[in-house]
Amino acid sequence: MENTLHRPVAAITGGASGIGLSSAKRWVAGGGSVVLMDLAQDGLDKAVAELGAGAARGMRVDVTDNASVVAAFESVGRVEGRLDTVINSAGIARPSLSREVSDEDFSLMLDIHLTGTMRVCRAAYPLLKQNGGGTIVNLASVAALAGMPGRASYTTAKAGIAGLTRTLAVEWASEGIRTNAVGPGYVRTALTDTLVAEGKLDDRPIKARTPLGRFAEPEEIAEVIYFLSTSASSYVNGHLLMADGGMTVDGNWYA
Ligand SMILES: NC(=O)c1ccc[n+]([C@@H]2O[C@H](COP(=O)([O-])OP(=O)(O)OC[C@H]3O[C@@H](n4cnc5c(N)ncnc54)[C@H](O)[C@@H]3O)[C@@H](O)[C@H]2O)c1
C-alpha cells in the first residue's frame, strides 16, 4: 500500500476552478495531496472526482466568513494533520466605474481578495508553524502594478495583496514560512470567459498589448505557483513574480 503519511499537503482557496484547480493538479502530480476550499459545492465535487478522493478533499469555505475559514484549517489539522503550502486563489471579477461604484461592491471585492487572503494566512499560520515552516502563495495580478479603468476595487485589492505578501514574508520568515505572490496577466479561466461573454472584456486589445500575443493557460500560472510553493524557490521570499507574457514591462510605444 502506498505510504501517504508524509505526503505534503496544500490548502487551496478557489481550488474548484481555474488557476486554483490547475494548481491542485500540479501539486498532486508532484506527489502531494490537496484540500480544496471553495464556495462552489458542484465545482468542488467535480474537482475531487477528477483529482481522486485519495489525493483531494473538498470543503465548502467562504473566505469572507472568518468562522468558516478557521473551521476549515482546524479540520486540516485534525484530518490531514499537517500543512505545507497555502495557495490563495479565491476571487471574483466585478468591474465598475469609480464614479459609480457602490460601497457594497467596493468592500466586497476587498473582503474576498484582500481580507480573505489575510484571514486564510492567519488561520493557516499555526499549522504551518507546527509543521516547522511552509509556503504561502497569494494571487496578485498585473492589476497590482497598473491603473486599470473600471477596476478600482480590483486594483486596490491586488496592490494590497502585494503589500500583505511582503509583510508576512518579513514577519513569518523566522518560523520558516516563506510568503510570495504571483502576478498573472490575463488567463483563460471561467473568470475571464464570463467577462468576455457578458461583453465586459474585449480580449482583442489585451492580446495586442501582450508581447506574447495571447492569454495564459491556467497550467502556465500553476507552474509558477508550484515553483513558489516548493523548495525549488527556497531563497525567494516576499517576491511578486509577474507571469504576464511581458505585459507590465512593455515599453514598445513605437508600433
Ligand atoms: N483569470 C485571470 O485572468 C486572472 C489574472 C490575474 C489574477 N487572477 C486571480 O487569480 C485568482 C483565481 O482566478 P481564476 O481566474 O482562476 O478564477 P475562477 O473564477 O476560475 O476561480 C475562482 C474560484 O474562487 C471561488 N470563490 C469566489 N469567491 C469565493 C469565496 N468568497 N470563498 C471561497 N471561494 C470563492 C469561486 O467559486 C471559483 O471556484 C483570483 O484571485 C483572480 O483575481 C486571475
Ligand as a Chemical Component Dictionary entry (heavy atoms), coordinates in Angstrom:
data_LIG
# 
_chem_comp.id                   LIG 
_chem_comp.type                 NON-POLYMER 
_chem_comp.pdbx_formal_charge   0 
_chem_comp.three_letter_code    LIG 
# 
loop_
_chem_comp_atom.comp_id 
_chem_comp_atom.atom_id 
_chem_comp_atom.alt_atom_id 
_chem_comp_atom.type_symbol 
_chem_comp_atom.charge 
_chem_comp_atom.model_Cartn_x 
_chem_comp_atom.model_Cartn_y 
_chem_comp_atom.model_Cartn_z 
_chem_comp_atom.pdbx_ordinal 
LIG N1  N1  N 0  -8.069  34.757 -14.831 1  
LIG C1  C1  C 0  -7.263  35.793 -14.886 2  
LIG O1  O1  O 0  -7.051  36.395 -15.955 3  
LIG C2  C2  C 0  -6.549  36.281 -13.642 4  
LIG C3  C3  C 0  -5.499  37.196 -13.800 5  
LIG C4  C4  C 0  -4.830  37.654 -12.686 6  
LIG C5  C5  C 0  -5.212  37.228 -11.432 7  
LIG N2  N2  N 1  -6.236  36.348 -11.296 8  
LIG C6  C6  C 0  -6.613  35.958 -9.944  9  
LIG O2  O2  O 0  -6.458  34.565 -9.796  10 
LIG C7  C7  C 0  -7.406  34.080 -8.838  11 
LIG C8  C8  C 0  -8.164  32.918 -9.451  12 
LIG O3  O3  O 0  -8.870  33.372 -10.589 13 
LIG P1  P1  P 0  -9.419  32.364 -11.712 14 
LIG O4  O4  O 0  -9.247  33.067 -12.987 15 
LIG O5  O5  O -1 -8.868  31.019 -11.516 16 
LIG O6  O6  O 0  -10.986 32.415 -11.353 17 
LIG P2  P2  P 0  -12.111 31.284 -11.336 18 
LIG O7  O7  O 0  -13.398 32.008 -11.374 19 
LIG O8  O8  O 0  -11.837 30.231 -12.355 20 
LIG O9  O9  O 0  -11.901 30.627 -9.873  21 
LIG C9  C9  C 0  -12.121 31.357 -8.710  22 
LIG C10 C10 C 0  -12.708 30.439 -7.662  23 
LIG O10 O10 O 0  -12.877 31.207 -6.438  24 
LIG C11 C11 C 0  -14.090 30.795 -5.822  25 
LIG N3  N3  N 0  -14.573 31.826 -4.916  26 
LIG C12 C12 C 0  -15.130 33.027 -5.228  27 
LIG N4  N4  N 0  -15.496 33.677 -4.116  28 
LIG C13 C13 C 0  -15.166 32.877 -3.064  29 
LIG C14 C14 C 0  -15.303 32.982 -1.662  30 
LIG N5  N5  N 0  -15.871 34.053 -1.098  31 
LIG N6  N6  N 0  -14.841 31.976 -0.890  32 
LIG C15 C15 C 0  -14.281 30.874 -1.433  33 
LIG N7  N7  N 0  -14.135 30.708 -2.766  34 
LIG C16 C16 C 0  -14.576 31.688 -3.570  35 
LIG C17 C17 C 0  -15.033 30.527 -6.991  36 
LIG O11 O11 O 0  -16.097 29.695 -6.589  37 
LIG C18 C18 C 0  -14.103 29.887 -8.014  38 
LIG O12 O12 O 0  -14.104 28.474 -7.910  39 
LIG C19 C19 C 0  -8.265  35.289 -8.455  40 
LIG O13 O13 O 0  -7.754  35.865 -7.283  41 
LIG C20 C20 C 0  -8.061  36.236 -9.613  42 
LIG O14 O14 O 0  -8.266  37.573 -9.236  43 
LIG C21 C21 C 0  -6.913  35.860 -12.375 44 
# 
loop_
_chem_comp_bond.comp_id 
_chem_comp_bond.atom_id_1 
_chem_comp_bond.atom_id_2 
_chem_comp_bond.value_order 
_chem_comp_bond.pdbx_ordinal 
LIG N1  C1  SING 1  
LIG C1  O1  DOUB 2  
LIG C1  C2  SING 3  
LIG C2  C3  SING 4  
LIG C2  C21 DOUB 5  
LIG C3  C4  DOUB 6  
LIG C4  C5  SING 7  
LIG C5  N2  DOUB 8  
LIG N2  C6  SING 9  
LIG N2  C21 SING 10 
LIG C6  O2  SING 11 
LIG C6  C20 SING 12 
LIG O2  C7  SING 13 
LIG C7  C8  SING 14 
LIG C7  C19 SING 15 
LIG C8  O3  SING 16 
LIG O3  P1  SING 17 
LIG P1  O4  DOUB 18 
LIG P1  O5  SING 19 
LIG P1  O6  SING 20 
LIG O6  P2  SING 21 
LIG P2  O7  DOUB 22 
LIG P2  O8  SING 23 
LIG P2  O9  SING 24 
LIG O9  C9  SING 25 
LIG C9  C10 SING 26 
LIG C10 O10 SING 27 
LIG C10 C18 SING 28 
LIG O10 C11 SING 29 
LIG C11 N3  SING 30 
LIG C11 C17 SING 31 
LIG N3  C12 SING 32 
LIG N3  C16 SING 33 
LIG C12 N4  DOUB 34 
LIG N4  C13 SING 35 
LIG C13 C14 SING 36 
LIG C13 C16 DOUB 37 
LIG C14 N5  SING 38 
LIG C14 N6  DOUB 39 
LIG N6  C15 SING 40 
LIG C15 N7  DOUB 41 
LIG N7  C16 SING 42 
LIG C17 O11 SING 43 
LIG C17 C18 SING 44 
LIG C18 O12 SING 45 
LIG C19 O13 SING 46 
LIG C19 C20 SING 47 
LIG C20 O14 SING 48 
# 
